[in-house]
C-alpha cells in the first residue's frame, strides 16, 4: 500500500499539557511513523507517515483531543515520504 507523508502544524495551548505525549501514543497505536516536537513560537510540529486511512484517523483525533489542550490553528500539508523507522517525541 502507498505510504503518505503529512506535515502538521498546531498552535494554541499545546505545550506543557501532554499534547506531544498523546500524539505519540496515538500515532504508535495507528502504526504511524515520524515525530512530534515543540516549536519556539509555542506551537507543535509533527511529521507523520502511514496509510491514508490511518492518517485520516490521526488527524481527526488530533483536532478533537480534549482539554486541557486547546487548539487554535491546525494546518496539514503533504510532503515527500521520508520512511521514518518509528514515531518519537522530541
C-alpha positions as CSV (number, residue, x, y, z in Angstrom):
1,X,0.0,0.0,0.0
2,X,1.0,3.6,-0.6
3,X,2.6,5.4,2.3
4,X,1.7,9.1,2.7
5,X,3.6,11.9,4.5
6,X,1.9,14.7,6.3
7,X,3.4,17.8,8.0
8,X,1.1,19.1,10.7
9,X,1.5,22.5,12.5
10,X,-0.6,23.2,15.6
11,X,-1.0,26.3,17.6
12,X,-2.9,27.1,20.8
13,X,-2.4,25.7,24.3
14,X,-0.4,22.7,23.1
15,X,2.8,22.9,25.1
16,X,3.1,21.7,28.7
17,X,-0.3,19.9,28.5
18,X,0.6,16.4,27.3
19,X,-0.1,17.1,23.6
20,X,3.2,15.6,22.3
21,X,2.8,12.5,24.5
22,X,-0.8,12.0,23.5
23,X,0.1,12.3,19.8
24,X,3.0,9.9,20.2
25,X,0.8,7.3,21.8
26,X,-2.0,7.7,19.2
27,X,0.5,7.5,16.3
28,X,2.0,4.3,17.7
29,X,-1.4,2.8,18.1
30,X,-2.2,3.5,14.5
31,X,1.2,2.2,13.3
32,X,2.3,5.6,12.1
33,X,5.9,6.7,12.0
34,X,7.5,10.2,12.3
35,X,8.0,12.7,15.1
36,X,6.4,15.4,17.1
37,X,8.2,18.4,18.7
38,X,7.6,21.7,20.4
39,X,8.5,24.8,18.5
40,X,10.0,28.0,19.9
41,X,6.8,30.0,19.0
42,X,4.7,27.9,21.4
43,X,3.3,25.6,18.6
44,X,3.9,22.0,17.9
45,X,5.1,20.4,14.6
46,X,4.5,16.8,13.5
47,X,5.8,14.8,10.6
48,X,3.7,11.7,10.2
49,X,3.7,8.8,7.7
50,X,1.5,5.9,7.1
51,X,-1.5,4.6,5.2
52,X,-4.1,7.2,4.2
53,X,-6.9,5.7,6.4
54,X,-4.7,5.7,9.5
55,X,-3.6,9.3,8.8
56,X,-7.2,10.4,8.5
57,X,-8.0,8.9,11.9
58,X,-4.9,10.5,13.4
59,X,-5.8,14.0,12.0
60,X,-9.4,13.8,13.2
61,X,-8.3,12.6,16.6
62,X,-5.8,15.5,16.9
63,X,-8.4,18.0,16.1
64,X,-10.8,16.7,18.8
65,X,-8.3,16.0,21.6
66,X,-9.8,17.0,25.0
67,X,-8.9,19.7,27.5
68,X,-6.6,21.0,28.8
69,X,-5.3,21.1,25.2
70,X,-6.9,23.9,23.3
71,X,-6.1,24.0,19.6
72,X,-6.3,27.4,17.9
73,X,-5.0,26.6,14.4
74,X,-4.3,23.3,12.8
75,X,-2.6,23.1,9.4
76,X,-1.9,20.0,7.3
77,X,0.2,19.7,4.2
78,X,1.6,16.7,2.3
79,X,5.3,16.2,1.7
80,X,7.7,13.7,0.4
81,X,7.9,10.3,2.2
82,X,10.9,10.0,4.4
83,X,10.4,6.4,5.6
84,X,10.8,7.1,9.3
85,X,11.5,3.8,11.2
86,X,9.3,4.6,14.2
87,X,7.5,7.5,15.9
88,X,9.2,9.6,18.5
89,X,8.6,12.7,20.6
90,X,11.3,15.4,20.9
